[in-house]
């Protein structure tokens, strides 16, 4: 998250493809300000070092983020690309062996993961439905 934000500041036009991101608690003041100014926006909170969806949750308030621990907060995209009404993510594996000259090897197989519940825009009724919002 830190590296994406650094490059986004240097090359804003080229790095506008990822949602607004905060590293917490380092950027908690900025995150709190944004959640206060935009009360209807939803954010996804991911614990640093987590896996398989453990500890991930959606919220609209900075106060919901635990005071202990490190997290990444991102603005949640309410209109994601769907396949058959389901959220998904793709994993493509690559090995970069050189930057100058650029030499990269991309695995011929990847991984597609799908949510198990059909997607609906975030609301107070489905905010905690991880089967709809997380592909883990």
FIMIZA-205576 format. One record per residue (C-alpha): residue in three letters; x, y, z. Coordinates in steps of 0.05 Angstrom, whole numbers, m for minus. Layout:
N
SITE residu      u      v      w
SITE    ALA      X      Y      Z
...
// end
This chain:
136
SITE residu      u      v      w
SITE    UNK      0      0      0
SITE    UNK     57     48     17
SITE    UNK     91     35    m50
SITE    UNK     27     43    m90
SITE    UNK     13    109    m56
SITE    UNK     85    134    m68
SITE    UNK     82    118   m142
SITE    UNK     12    148   m147
SITE    UNK     39    214   m121
SITE    UNK     95    213   m172
SITE    UNK     53    189   m231
SITE    UNK    m20    206   m215
SITE    UNK    m48    194   m285
SITE    UNK    m15    125   m292
SITE    UNK    m33    101   m222
SITE    UNK   m106    121   m216
SITE    UNK   m128     49   m224
SITE    UNK   m129     31   m150
SITE    UNK   m176     59    m98
SITE    UNK   m156    110    m45
SITE    UNK   m113     73      6
SITE    UNK    m90     89     77
SITE    UNK    m39     52    120
SITE    UNK    m64     50    191
SITE    UNK    m49     73    244
SITE    UNK      3    117    208
SITE    UNK    m50    153    166
SITE    UNK   m108    148    216
SITE    UNK   m117    224    220
SITE    UNK   m126    230    145
SITE    UNK   m172    168    143
SITE    UNK   m214    195    200
SITE    UNK   m222    262    164
SITE    UNK   m245    227    100
SITE    UNK   m295    182    135
SITE    UNK   m323    242    172
SITE    UNK   m330    283    109
SITE    UNK   m360    226     68
SITE    UNK   m405    188    116
SITE    UNK   m439    145     62
SITE    UNK   m375    117     32
SITE    UNK   m355     46     49
SITE    UNK   m284     24     64
SITE    UNK   m253    m45     67
SITE    UNK   m205    m56    125
SITE    UNK   m151   m110    118
SITE    UNK   m104   m131    174
SITE    UNK    m30   m129    158
SITE    UNK     m6   m200    151
SITE    UNK    m75   m232    148
SITE    UNK    m96   m287    101
SITE    UNK   m158   m324     77
SITE    UNK   m202   m265     93
SITE    UNK   m190   m268    168
SITE    UNK   m200   m200    201
SITE    UNK   m225   m165    138
SITE    UNK   m288   m123    146
SITE    UNK   m327    m66    115
SITE    UNK   m342     m2    151
SITE    UNK   m363     70    142
SITE    UNK   m329     96    205
SITE    UNK   m255    102    224
SITE    UNK   m275     90    296
SITE    UNK   m291     17    278
SITE    UNK   m217      2    264
SITE    UNK   m185    m31    324
SITE    UNK   m135     14    359
SITE    UNK    m84    m43    364
SITE    UNK    m51    m72    302
SITE    UNK    m33    m49    232
SITE    UNK    m85    m46    176
SITE    UNK    m95    m24    105
SITE    UNK   m159     15     91
SITE    UNK   m185     23     20
SITE    UNK   m245     57     m9
SITE    UNK   m293      1    m28
SITE    UNK   m315      0   m100
SITE    UNK   m391     m3   m102
SITE    UNK   m397    m21   m175
SITE    UNK   m346    m77   m186
SITE    UNK   m339   m117   m250
SITE    UNK   m381   m180   m242
SITE    UNK   m383   m248   m275
SITE    UNK   m453   m279   m272
SITE    UNK   m470   m230   m216
SITE    UNK   m411   m250   m172
SITE    UNK   m350   m211   m150
SITE    UNK   m285   m244   m169
SITE    UNK   m210   m235   m169
SITE    UNK   m155   m261   m214
SITE    UNK    m87   m283   m192
SITE    UNK    m33   m281   m245
SITE    UNK     36   m305   m224
SITE    UNK     99   m274   m253
SITE    UNK    173   m277   m239
SITE    UNK    215   m215   m255
SITE    UNK    288   m232   m263
SITE    UNK    313   m166   m289
SITE    UNK    290    m94   m294
SITE    UNK    343    m70   m344
SITE    UNK    330   m100   m391
SITE    UNK    261   m120   m367
SITE    UNK    254   m195   m364
SITE    UNK    191   m226   m337
SITE    UNK    162   m296   m339
SITE    UNK     87   m304   m332
SITE    UNK     59   m371   m311
SITE    UNK     13   m401   m363
SITE    UNK    m39   m417   m309
SITE    UNK    m70   m371   m258
SITE    UNK   m126   m372   m208
SITE    UNK   m197   m343   m209
SITE    UNK   m234   m336   m143
SITE    UNK   m308   m321   m138
SITE    UNK   m354   m298    m82
SITE    UNK   m406   m350    m64
SITE    UNK   m465   m301    m58
SITE    UNK   m491   m255   m113
SITE    UNK   m468   m183   m108
SITE    UNK   m513   m126    m85
SITE    UNK   m490    m55    m71
SITE    UNK   m467    m45      0
SITE    UNK   m522    m29     49
SITE    UNK   m530    m33    124
SITE    UNK   m567    m99    112
SITE    UNK   m509   m134     77
SITE    UNK   m448    m97    103
SITE    UNK   m425   m159    142
SITE    UNK   m440   m210     88
SITE    UNK   m369   m234     72
SITE    UNK   m396   m286     23
SITE    UNK   m419   m228    m21
SITE    UNK   m361   m180    m13
SITE    UNK   m298   m223     m5
SITE    UNK   m270   m273    m54
SITE    UNK   m226   m308     m1
// end
